[in-house]
Amino acid sequence: MKNRCAISVMVLALLVIISQPAKADDLADLKAANEKYFNAWNTADVETFSNFWIDGGVWFSDSRAFPLTVTKSQARKAYWVKWFETHSIRFTWYNPQFLVAGTTGLVWGHMTQTVINKEKGMGKETYLKISLTYVKSADGWKVALFHSSPIPSHMDIF
């Protein structure tokens, strides 16, 4: 019994020593990066939100059956520039959660996504569960994975 207790204490001590808590600066930087990323979407700043992605990142969109591999190509940017000529989008977070583990940042929570077709003057609001995985590089936090899923009823989260 004493051996189990001693081993348990040693394992716990190692976990405390090995698991470095996130630096407050890293968490604040992740929160700021996430806000800047979604502000770029809300203001149709294609250059900024494109630069947040790592090449080869994965986007699991709520509107597509299969994930997209994200590239920073001029063709991809041109697609979004063209899309924003006829649409606007607005993301609104509800109590996002943040976690930093080493050079990985996780963001998750609920949000509304409002897409307006400018030509028709009509829009649609969707309630989403959302998660992002960021990786920290010399250039700051970059999106590696984005996933969103619709919530059938907003009553499930509000």
C-alpha positions as a Markdown table, in Angstrom:
| # | Residue | x | y | z |
|---|---|---|---|---|
| 1 | Met | 0.0 | 0.0 | 0.0 |
| 2 | Lys | 2.9 | 2.4 | 0.9 |
| 3 | Asn | 4.4 | 1.6 | -2.6 |
| 4 | Arg | 1.2 | 2.5 | -4.4 |
| 5 | Cys | 0.9 | 5.7 | -2.4 |
| 6 | Ala | 4.5 | 6.6 | -3.1 |
| 7 | Ile | 4.1 | 5.9 | -6.8 |
| 8 | Ser | 0.9 | 7.9 | -7.0 |
| 9 | Val | 2.6 | 10.8 | -5.4 |
| 10 | Met | 5.6 | 10.6 | -7.8 |
| 11 | Val | 3.3 | 10.3 | -10.8 |
| 12 | Leu | 1.3 | 13.3 | -9.6 |
| 13 | Ala | 4.5 | 15.3 | -9.0 |
| 14 | Leu | 5.7 | 14.5 | -12.5 |
| 15 | Leu | 2.5 | 15.5 | -14.1 |
| 16 | Val | 2.6 | 18.8 | -12.3 |
| 17 | Ile | 6.2 | 19.4 | -13.3 |
| 18 | Ile | 5.8 | 18.2 | -16.9 |
| 19 | Ser | 2.5 | 19.9 | -17.7 |
| 20 | Gln | 3.4 | 23.5 | -18.1 |
| 21 | Pro | 0.4 | 25.7 | -17.5 |
| 22 | Ala | -0.4 | 28.1 | -20.3 |
| 23 | Lys | 1.3 | 31.4 | -20.0 |
| 24 | Ala | -1.2 | 34.2 | -19.4 |
| 25 | Asp | 0.3 | 36.0 | -22.4 |
| 26 | Asp | -0.3 | 33.0 | -24.7 |
| 27 | Leu | -3.9 | 32.8 | -23.6 |
| 28 | Ala | -4.4 | 36.5 | -24.2 |
| 29 | Asp | -2.7 | 36.3 | -27.6 |
| 30 | Leu | -4.9 | 33.4 | -28.6 |
| 31 | Lys | -8.0 | 35.3 | -27.6 |
| 32 | Ala | -6.9 | 38.4 | -29.5 |
| 33 | Ala | -6.0 | 36.3 | -32.6 |
| 34 | Asn | -9.4 | 34.6 | -32.6 |
| 35 | Glu | -11.1 | 38.0 | -32.3 |
| 36 | Lys | -9.0 | 39.4 | -35.2 |
| 37 | Tyr | -9.7 | 36.3 | -37.3 |
| 38 | Phe | -13.5 | 36.6 | -36.9 |
| 39 | Asn | -13.5 | 40.4 | -37.3 |
| 40 | Ala | -11.7 | 39.8 | -40.6 |
| 41 | Trp | -14.7 | 37.6 | -41.7 |
| 42 | Asn | -17.2 | 40.2 | -40.4 |
| 43 | Thr | -15.5 | 43.0 | -42.4 |
| 44 | Ala | -14.8 | 40.9 | -45.5 |
| 45 | Asp | -11.0 | 41.3 | -45.0 |
| 46 | Val | -10.0 | 38.4 | -47.2 |
| 47 | Glu | -6.3 | 39.0 | -46.9 |
| 48 | Thr | -6.3 | 39.0 | -43.1 |
| 49 | Phe | -8.5 | 35.8 | -42.6 |
| 50 | Ser | -6.5 | 34.0 | -45.3 |
| 51 | Asn | -3.2 | 34.8 | -43.6 |
| 52 | Phe | -4.5 | 33.2 | -40.4 |
| 53 | Trp | -4.5 | 29.8 | -42.0 |
| 54 | Ile | -1.6 | 27.4 | -42.3 |
| 55 | Asp | -1.3 | 25.9 | -45.8 |
| 56 | Gly | -3.1 | 22.5 | -45.8 |
| 57 | Gly | -5.3 | 23.4 | -42.8 |
| 58 | Val | -8.7 | 21.6 | -42.7 |
| 59 | Trp | -12.1 | 23.3 | -42.7 |
| 60 | Phe | -15.1 | 21.2 | -41.8 |
| 61 | Ser | -17.9 | 23.6 | -42.7 |
| 62 | Asp | -21.5 | 23.3 | -41.6 |
| 63 | Ser | -22.5 | 23.7 | -45.2 |
| 64 | Arg | -20.4 | 21.0 | -46.9 |
| 65 | Ala | -20.5 | 17.3 | -46.6 |
| 66 | Phe | -16.7 | 16.9 | -46.9 |
| 67 | Pro | -13.9 | 18.9 | -45.4 |
| 68 | Leu | -11.9 | 21.4 | -47.5 |
| 69 | Thr | -8.1 | 21.7 | -47.5 |
| 70 | Val | -7.3 | 25.3 | -47.1 |
| 71 | Thr | -4.7 | 26.9 | -49.4 |
| 72 | Lys | -3.5 | 30.5 | -49.4 |
| 73 | Ser | -3.5 | 30.5 | -53.2 |
| 74 | Gln | -4.5 | 33.6 | -55.2 |
| 75 | Ala | -7.4 | 31.5 | -56.7 |
| 76 | Arg | -8.8 | 30.8 | -53.2 |
| 77 | Lys | -8.5 | 34.5 | -52.2 |
| 78 | Ala | -10.2 | 35.5 | -55.5 |
| 79 | Tyr | -13.1 | 33.1 | -54.8 |
| 80 | Trp | -13.7 | 34.9 | -51.4 |
| 81 | Val | -13.4 | 38.3 | -52.9 |
| 82 | Lys | -16.0 | 37.4 | -55.5 |
| 83 | Trp | -18.2 | 35.8 | -52.8 |
| 84 | Phe | -18.1 | 39.0 | -50.7 |
| 85 | Glu | -19.3 | 41.0 | -53.7 |
| 86 | Thr | -22.7 | 39.4 | -53.4 |
| 87 | His | -22.8 | 38.3 | -49.7 |
| 88 | Ser | -22.0 | 39.4 | -46.2 |
| 89 | Ile | -21.4 | 37.3 | -43.2 |
| 90 | Arg | -21.5 | 38.0 | -39.5 |
| 91 | Phe | -20.2 | 35.7 | -36.8 |
| 92 | Thr | -21.3 | 36.4 | -33.2 |
| 93 | Trp | -19.7 | 34.3 | -30.4 |
| 94 | Tyr | -21.5 | 33.3 | -27.2 |
| 95 | Asn | -19.2 | 32.6 | -24.3 |
| 96 | Pro | -16.2 | 31.2 | -26.3 |
| 97 | Gln | -13.8 | 29.0 | -24.3 |
| 98 | Phe | -10.0 | 29.0 | -24.8 |
| 99 | Leu | -7.3 | 26.5 | -23.9 |
| 100 | Val | -3.5 | 26.7 | -24.6 |
| 101 | Ala | -1.4 | 23.6 | -24.4 |
| 102 | Gly | 2.2 | 24.3 | -25.5 |
| 103 | Thr | 2.0 | 25.6 | -29.0 |
| 104 | Thr | -1.6 | 24.4 | -29.6 |
| 105 | Gly | -4.5 | 26.7 | -28.9 |
| 106 | Leu | -8.1 | 25.4 | -28.8 |
| 107 | Val | -11.2 | 27.6 | -29.1 |
| 108 | Trp | -14.8 | 26.3 | -28.8 |
| 109 | Gly | -18.3 | 27.4 | -28.1 |
| 110 | His | -21.5 | 28.5 | -29.7 |
| 111 | Met | -22.1 | 31.3 | -32.2 |
| 112 | Thr | -24.6 | 32.6 | -34.7 |
| 113 | Gln | -23.7 | 32.9 | -38.3 |
| 114 | Thr | -25.7 | 35.3 | -40.4 |
| 115 | Val | -25.2 | 35.2 | -44.1 |
| 116 | Ile | -26.9 | 37.9 | -46.2 |
| 117 | Asn | -27.4 | 37.6 | -50.0 |
| 118 | Lys | -26.9 | 41.3 | -51.1 |
| 119 | Glu | -28.6 | 40.8 | -54.4 |
| 120 | Lys | -31.8 | 39.3 | -52.9 |
| 121 | Gly | -31.7 | 41.3 | -49.7 |
| 122 | Met | -32.4 | 38.1 | -47.8 |
| 123 | Gly | -30.4 | 36.3 | -45.2 |
| 124 | Lys | -30.2 | 33.2 | -43.0 |
| 125 | Glu | -29.1 | 32.9 | -39.4 |
| 126 | Thr | -27.7 | 29.6 | -38.3 |
| 127 | Tyr | -26.8 | 28.6 | -34.7 |
| 128 | Leu | -23.5 | 26.7 | -34.6 |
| 129 | Lys | -21.3 | 24.6 | -32.3 |
| 130 | Ile | -17.8 | 25.6 | -33.3 |
| 131 | Ser | -14.3 | 24.6 | -32.6 |
| 132 | Leu | -10.9 | 25.8 | -33.9 |
| 133 | Thr | -7.4 | 24.5 | -33.4 |
| 134 | Tyr | -4.7 | 27.0 | -33.7 |
| 135 | Val | -0.9 | 26.4 | -33.8 |
| 136 | Lys | 1.6 | 28.9 | -32.6 |
| 137 | Ser | 4.3 | 29.9 | -35.0 |
| 138 | Ala | 6.9 | 32.7 | -35.2 |
| 139 | Asp | 4.1 | 34.7 | -37.0 |
| 140 | Gly | 1.6 | 34.2 | -34.1 |
| 141 | Trp | -1.4 | 31.9 | -33.9 |
| 142 | Lys | -2.5 | 30.2 | -37.1 |
| 143 | Val | -5.7 | 28.2 | -37.8 |
| 144 | Ala | -5.0 | 24.5 | -38.5 |
| 145 | Leu | -8.5 | 23.2 | -38.1 |
| 146 | Phe | -12.0 | 24.7 | -38.2 |
| 147 | His | -15.2 | 22.8 | -37.5 |
| 148 | Ser | -18.7 | 24.0 | -37.2 |
| 149 | Ser | -22.0 | 22.1 | -36.9 |
| 150 | Pro | -25.5 | 23.5 | -36.9 |
| 151 | Ile | -27.7 | 23.3 | -33.8 |
| 152 | Pro | -31.2 | 22.4 | -34.9 |
| 153 | Ser | -32.8 | 24.8 | -32.4 |
| 154 | His | -31.4 | 27.9 | -30.8 |
| 155 | Met | -33.3 | 26.8 | -27.7 |
| 156 | Asp | -30.6 | 24.2 | -27.2 |
| 157 | Ile | -28.1 | 26.9 | -26.3 |
| 158 | Phe | -30.0 | 29.9 | -25.1 |
